[in-house]
Amino acid sequence: MMKIKLVVFDMAGTTVRDDDAVNHCLRQALAWRALSVTRDEVNEVMGMPKPLAIQLLLEKKLGVTATAAAGEVRQIHDQFLARMIHFYRTDPAVQEIEGATQVFRQLKEAGIRVALDTGFSRQIVDVILQRLGWDNRELLDATVASNEVLRGRPHPDLIFQAMELTHVADPASVAKVGDTPSDLQEGGAAGCGLVVGATYGSHTREQLTAHPHTHLIASLAELPPLVASARQPIPTRLQNA
């Protein structure tokens, strides 16, 4: 039997509503370099560290190697960073996913630690936390940005860093929640006891079903009872169902 001690949430699309701004800003940044990509193409790399996402899109569209694209990736990422920071600071659409703060508080009251991890860099993370009033330790025990670990999603490094910051030793006592395939892959790679897909974000239930998970939820309100009932044998493998 394993009790969940830590829940690691994704940010954009899972706990932060942004009306597809990440996808839009990334396409704008690529268009600045005269590179046209579709929403679906960007969605394929959603959740990954943004420099890696840009690199993969350049490789796909232009056939360039990672080495050749390094300078281009930096320039495009700088454009993306500026657009995202401006959006999160000023756009009235920026708000939490309905009930996010309440869910954080419910988990904390139950003695469960709460962390955020993301494909964003720390610069964007801090802007979001300040905008939503989440920049205090009473609500969140830790936040981890993609530029603070060696490898971002789908690798497990972000979760392992969140575990270290919250003093949780066993990944089987961790729940990972996110709205992208890379979130689910990250949770699986870390060996999390719960790997929960949020079907209200960037990917639909049908799209997330194809990737390993333990549960799929249609709203954050479903999460606290799910975590509370997780005193059961952890599955030996994730399922695509």
C-alpha positions in Angstrom: 0.0 0.0 0.0 1.3 3.5 -0.8 0.0 6.8 0.3 0.5 9.8 -2.0 2.7 12.4 -0.3 3.4 14.8 -3.2 1.4 16.0 -6.2 3.3 17.6 -9.1 1.1 19.6 -11.4 1.9 21.0 -14.8 1.2 24.7 -15.3 -0.1 25.9 -18.7 -3.2 24.0 -19.6 -3.4 22.1 -16.3 -3.5 24.6 -13.5 -3.1 27.9 -15.6 -5.6 28.9 -18.2 -4.1 30.7 -21.1 -6.5 30.1 -24.1 -3.8 28.4 -26.2 -1.4 31.3 -25.8 1.7 29.0 -25.5 0.9 27.4 -28.9 0.1 30.8 -30.4 3.3 32.6 -29.1 5.5 29.7 -30.2 4.1 29.9 -33.7 4.5 33.7 -33.7 8.2 33.3 -32.6 8.7 30.8 -35.5 7.0 33.1 -37.9 9.4 35.8 -36.9 12.0 33.6 -38.6 9.7 33.1 -41.6 8.9 29.5 -40.5 5.2 28.5 -40.7 4.0 25.6 -38.5 0.5 24.4 -37.6 -1.2 24.3 -34.2 -1.1 20.4 -34.4 2.7 20.4 -35.1 3.3 22.6 -32.1 1.0 20.5 -30.0 3.2 17.5 -30.8 6.1 19.1 -28.8 3.9 20.8 -26.1 5.1 20.3 -22.5 8.7 19.9 -23.5 11.4 22.5 -22.6 10.7 25.3 -25.1 14.3 25.3 -26.6 14.0 21.6 -27.3 10.5 22.1 -28.8 11.8 24.8 -31.1 14.8 22.6 -32.1 12.6 19.7 -32.9 10.3 21.9 -35.1 13.3 23.3 -36.9 14.6 19.8 -37.6 11.2 18.7 -38.8 10.5 21.7 -41.0 14.0 22.5 -42.3 15.9 19.3 -41.9 18.7 21.0 -40.0 20.8 19.3 -37.3 20.7 20.3 -33.7 24.2 21.8 -34.0 23.4 23.9 -37.0 20.2 25.1 -35.4 21.7 26.1 -32.1 21.9 29.8 -32.9 18.5 29.9 -34.5 17.0 28.2 -31.5 18.3 30.8 -29.1 17.0 33.7 -31.3 13.5 32.1 -31.6 13.4 31.2 -27.9 14.2 34.8 -27.0 11.2 35.9 -29.2 9.0 33.3 -27.5 10.1 34.3 -24.1 9.4 38.0 -24.7 5.9 37.2 -26.1 5.0 34.9 -23.2 6.2 37.3 -20.5 4.2 40.1 -22.0 1.1 37.8 -22.3 1.3 36.6 -18.7 1.9 40.1 -17.3 -0.8 41.9 -19.2 -3.5 39.7 -20.8 -6.8 39.7 -19.0 -7.4 36.0 -20.1 -4.7 34.8 -17.7 -6.2 33.1 -14.8 -6.1 29.8 -12.9 -7.9 26.8 -14.2 -11.2 26.8 -12.2 -10.6 25.5 -8.7 -6.8 25.2 -8.9 -6.1 27.2 -5.7 -8.9 25.3 -3.9 -7.4 22.0 -4.9 -3.9 23.0 -3.8 -5.4 24.0 -0.4 -7.4 20.7 -0.1 -4.2 18.7 -0.7 -2.2 20.8 1.7 -4.9 20.4 4.4 -4.7 16.7 3.9 -0.9 16.8 4.6 0.1 16.3 0.9 2.8 18.5 -0.6 2.1 20.4 -3.7 4.5 21.3 -6.5 4.4 22.7 -10.0 6.7 21.7 -12.8 6.8 23.1 -16.4 8.4 23.3 -19.8 8.8 27.1 -19.2 12.0 28.7 -18.0 12.1 30.3 -14.5 11.6 33.8 -16.0 8.1 32.9 -17.2 7.3 30.8 -14.1 7.9 33.7 -11.7 5.7 36.0 -13.8 2.8 33.5 -13.6 3.2 32.9 -9.9 3.1 36.6 -9.2 0.2 37.2 -11.5 -1.9 34.5 -9.9 -0.8 35.2 -6.3 0.8 31.8 -6.0 4.2 33.1 -5.0 4.1 32.0 -1.4 5.1 28.8 0.4 1.7 28.5 2.2 0.1 27.4 -1.1 3.0 25.7 -3.0 5.8 23.7 -1.5 8.0 23.9 -4.7 8.1 25.0 -8.3 10.6 23.6 -10.9 11.4 25.2 -14.2 12.8 23.4 -17.2 16.0 25.5 -17.2 16.8 24.3 -13.6 17.3 20.6 -14.5 19.6 18.8 -16.9 16.8 17.3 -18.9 13.2 18.4 -19.3 10.2 16.3 -20.2 9.7 13.6 -21.1 12.6 12.8 -18.8 11.9 12.5 -15.1 14.4 15.2 -13.9 11.7 17.8 -13.1 9.8 15.4 -10.8 13.0 14.2 -9.1 13.9 17.9 -8.4 10.5 18.5 -7.0 10.9 15.4 -4.8 14.2 16.6 -3.5 12.8 20.1 -2.7 9.9 18.6 -0.8 11.9 15.8 0.9 9.9 12.9 -0.7 12.0 9.9 -1.3 9.8 7.3 -3.1 8.4 8.2 -6.5 5.6 5.7 -5.9 4.2 8.2 -3.4 4.1 10.9 -6.0 1.2 11.8 -8.3 2.0 13.6 -11.6 -0.8 15.6 -13.3 -0.6 17.2 -16.7 -2.4 17.8 -20.0 0.2 16.7 -22.5 1.8 13.3 -23.6 5.1 14.6 -22.4 3.6 15.1 -18.9 2.4 11.5 -18.9 5.7 10.2 -20.2 7.6 12.2 -17.5 5.4 10.6 -14.8 6.0 7.2 -16.1 9.7 7.7 -16.4 9.9 8.8 -12.8 7.9 5.8 -11.6 5.1 7.9 -10.1 2.4 6.0 -8.3 -0.3 8.1 -10.1 0.1 9.5 -13.6 -3.0 11.6 -14.3 -3.9 13.1 -17.6 -6.0 16.3 -17.6 -8.3 16.1 -20.6 -9.5 19.8 -20.4 -6.1 21.3 -21.6 -4.1 21.1 -24.8 -4.9 17.5 -25.6 -8.3 15.7 -25.7 -9.1 12.5 -23.8 -8.8 10.6 -27.0 -5.3 12.0 -27.6 -4.1 11.3 -24.1 -5.6 7.8 -24.0 -2.9 6.7 -26.4 -0.2 7.4 -23.8 0.6 5.5 -20.6 -1.3 6.8 -17.6 -3.1 5.5 -14.5 -6.1 7.9 -14.7 -7.7 10.6 -16.8 -9.7 13.5 -15.3 -12.0 16.0 -16.9 -11.6 18.6 -14.1 -9.2 19.4 -11.2 -12.1 18.7 -8.8 -11.7 15.0 -9.5 -8.1 15.0 -8.2 -8.4 15.2 -4.4 -10.7 12.2 -4.0 -8.5 10.3 -6.4 -5.4 11.0 -4.4 -7.2 10.2 -1.1 -8.2 6.8 -2.5 -4.7 5.9 -3.7 -4.0 3.7 -0.7 -3.9 0.6 -2.9 -1.3 -1.5 -4.6 0.5 0.7 -7.2 0.1 -0.9 -10.7 3.2 -2.7 -11.9 2.7 -0.9 -15.3 0.8 2.0 -16.6 -2.1 1.5 -18.9 -3.4 2.9 -22.2 -7.1 2.9 -21.2 
